[in-house]
């Protein structure tokens, strides 16, 4: 039997209307996977959907179970079923990119701008161990546009020009994709420039929220018989970009990204080798985009100027062999990811001031897995797998100079002494850590007589601590983008998180409608969470900083606690007639501590999206109601503030004005509703329109247009 996977993902029929159109166009590229008895319907693709933002992470708001923690216009952190950040494995064209920013200013989806995005896929529910090394919270995959091979041996020129604009911040994007290809060779190039001013909301502007970014890609693909090969290089240059939810703003992010893949695709086996690397350099400050620190009773504002230089390097590989059998397949793989981070904080007004925030910390993982997909009988399918990861982490000794003027007494001397005590404590602790983590999952599917498929799954997933959670030695807000306003210290001796999860699901669909509910329960032992610091030096240090007007007192320290997550998400559509479809996405998640009575921080409010999609002759349109409930289940530990519910209306339309030229227009928040975005944290920059440390507002009405010309 020859069962071949045509593509990585199967898009369920209830995906967005625009993605349906795109899917119809891309029918050859995206096909349903049918391994006998196993229907892989836990994935949704949004292919090039109609969203005005430059940030791909915003697309997650349109997917079941998913959302985005927004810290800036180019700084969206993926959330899935109440977990976010490093708990979610994000792959960009297969590569894992650990950004340079210790506060995740360049979260992974920063490296897949909307203008070059082809698709964004989430795995619904339990993630197969083959998808990535650490998939405790979920799996998101962004694919960038790569062009198509030609039909014959003659080279043909093709491409896509893409431009757009929006009113909420005067944002524009201009990009071009070009390819020269025949049936064997495909050369491609891409260039993009995008920028925006500060965002408007009904009560004023979010400052700073401007951004500017450039991106250049060059790539080559080869295919011949069973062999295919790709090689891609991308350069990302992010310039000024405000992140008002964080203590600093982006001055630059300069990244070189490389990836390559070889596939040998024979009749009964597929052999894949992937390599990736990235080199990311980042500068941020607290004075160049926002109002700089002001003089106060405690001294000159210039002494509180901070700039931060941070770099990361990533190297990754994956080698997989898929062996097809009569009843399914075996998949064997080994993979590695090696990341190194460095971060140094200085003050431009005091040359000797220095905090070696992260000193050559490394986080290296080597993993191996076996996965099996099998048809147990004509109706029942089983997917199961096991993975072992060996994690090695380490840090060089750290130091700081907080007394740059060499004063003999006073605050700088005391602070410098405390920093010295903290660095000595840190340097004397067990900096080298290794964890052996075992993941496993199993998932049964059962097709009934009718139109239904039932799923039941269970998994054990692990995650070793992030480098911030282990190696943040001095109370700072460098927390991977938590943006709760608290300062934190890490703990090298933290244990890995271990999650046990069960999931129940149903896909029911017929010609008229489809409904795809999932219910889940995830119990996490050793969940890593900030708890009140017990280190008196850290507590005193933070208090002294707070007295100077820098940060809050009472720092947290990353600790192993116990937590649980549960809830459900439902994706559904109903065809009212040939041209009108009603669709809905419902998300409910609860995230709680088990060791004390508290909720977890920054968890998506319950929300319901209801839309009507119309498909006419040569055009289509949608009207969408987005409804968020109050979020009163807040994390007291993180001083979290509740938010009230809100409803927004979005409209959009799309038509082809000439052969290959598509125009899309739309309005987000059509009624200019004033609301607070629970997942956008708090304002941290001086702004006459938004009080400091108060909830960040949602955006005002945004009219946008986009033109795409395929040639
Ligand atoms: Cu940064």
Boltz pocket constraint, residues with backbone or C-beta under 6 A from the ligand:
constraints:
  - pocket:
      binder: B
      contacts: [[A, 101], [A, 102], [A, 103], [A, 105], [A, 248], [A, 249], [A, 250], [A, 282], [A, 283], [A, 284]]
      max_distance: 6.0
